[in-house]
Amino acid sequence: MKDITKYLDVSRETVLQWISNRSMPASKVGRLWKFKISEVDEWIRSGGAADKC
């Protein structure tokens, strides 16, 4: 989680909201969240992180 928040320059809370509300690609292994940077980059390019008006 720390690495992805630093990579995206957003808070932990923002990442958790994106996972639950906007289908951000992530996997939970035990108590840890795992991310593939390539999947997250594609999700961002496809508009997954964009504000919806």
Backbone torsions as a table, in degrees:
resi	resn	phi	psi	omega
1	MET	NA	-41.7	-178.4
2	LYS	-61.1	-40.7	-179.0
3	ASP	-66.4	-41.9	-177.4
4	ILE	-71.7	-35.3	177.8
5	THR	-67.1	-37.4	177.5
6	LYS	-69.3	-43.2	-179.8
7	TYR	-60.2	-42.9	-177.3
8	LEU	-90.9	-10.5	-177.9
9	ASP	57.0	48.4	176.5
10	VAL	-133.6	168.5	-178.9
11	SER	-81.3	164.1	177.0
12	ARG	-60.4	-40.1	-179.8
13	GLU	-62.1	-39.0	178.2
14	THR	-63.1	-45.1	178.8
15	VAL	-61.4	-44.1	179.7
16	LEU	-63.3	-38.3	176.8
17	GLN	-66.2	-41.9	178.3
18	TRP	-62.1	-38.9	179.0
19	ILE	-63.2	-47.2	-174.7
20	SER	-80.9	-34.7	-173.7
21	ASN	-101.8	-23.2	-173.1
22	ARG	-127.5	16.3	174.6
23	SER	57.3	41.0	174.6
24	MET	-62.3	133.7	-178.5
25	PRO	-68.9	118.6	-179.8
26	ALA	-160.3	155.7	176.4
27	SER	-129.0	139.6	177.4
28	LYS	-103.0	122.2	178.8
29	VAL	-115.8	104.4	-173.4
30	GLY	65.0	-120.8	178.4
31	ARG	-97.8	-1.2	-174.6
32	LEU	-102.3	141.3	172.5
33	TRP	-92.8	135.8	178.6
34	LYS	-118.3	140.7	-177.6
35	PHE	-133.2	144.4	169.2
36	LYS	-104.6	118.2	-176.1
37	ILE	-55.0	-40.5	-179.1
38	SER	-62.6	-39.2	178.3
39	GLU	-69.2	-40.0	179.0
40	VAL	-66.1	-42.2	177.8
41	ASP	-60.3	-44.0	179.3
42	GLU	-64.7	-40.5	178.2
43	TRP	-61.0	-41.4	178.1
44	ILE	-66.3	-45.3	180.0
45	ARG	-61.0	-32.8	-179.4
46	SER	-82.1	1.2	175.7
47	GLY	95.5	11.2	-177.9
48	GLY	-62.0	-32.5	-177.4
49	ALA	-94.7	-2.1	-176.5
50	ALA	-69.0	144.3	175.1
51	ASP	-67.9	135.5	178.7
52	LYS	-99.6	126.2	-178.3
53	CYS	-100.1	NA	NA
